[in-house]
Amino acid sequence: MLPLSALSLYLAALVAVYILPGPDMALVMATSASRGVGTGLLTALGIAAARFLHVMMSGLGLAALMSAHPLLFDTVRWIGAGYLLWLAWKVIRAKPAPEDSPQATESGRAAIARGFLTNLLNPKALMFCALLLPQFVSPTYGAVPPQFALLAAILVAVGLCFDTAYAFAAGGLARRLKGRRPMVKLQKGLLGGVFVAMAGRLVFG
């Protein structure tokens, strides 16, 4: 079992990471501002699922495999950048739909997939887990897989709490500005711009 001191230090490290601006924060806030808090929260759920998977994959050694084979890392990186650019194109070309229309409902369902894939196809997120987690895992604390599972649960829970707060903050700001004529174009440009920026960061960051 992981000691309380290690868990406290791990929690503090996660808070420091999540409080800083990053691509996940930008995606959740832009989605909430442009498509509503509900869609932003669904996006956050997708991101949380991808984070959990990243932790487990790093525990299975996938991060080490990518580090040893740069071509695999670059392949995932370029696929992720291409997916983000495709999302940006869809957002910019999309026409506004009433909230009760099938298109709007489908957009809400797709939010989980968008959040999941944008985080999953970011190999840098996987490498981050591979660098952070070994500092808190040790065979002296018992079996390693349960330690990774516990750390993954904490990582997901803390990240989801922050993303939920960001979603409500961005949604509240968007509601205050609702009704202004330029807002629709601004919201589409914001979300599309976030996807383009994330793709650029993935390629050139």
Buried (B, 14 or more C-beta within 10 A) or exposed (E): EBEEEBBEEBBEBBEEBBEEEEBBBBBBBBBBBBBBBBBBBBBBBBBBBBBBBBBBBBBEEBBEEBBEEEEBBEEBBBBBBBBBBEBBEBBBEEEEEEEEEEEBEEBBEBBBEBBBBBBBBBBBBBBBBBEBBEEBBEEEBEEEEEBBBBBBEBBBBBBBEBBBBBBBBBBEEBEEEEEEEEBEEBBBBBBBBBBBBBBEBBBEE
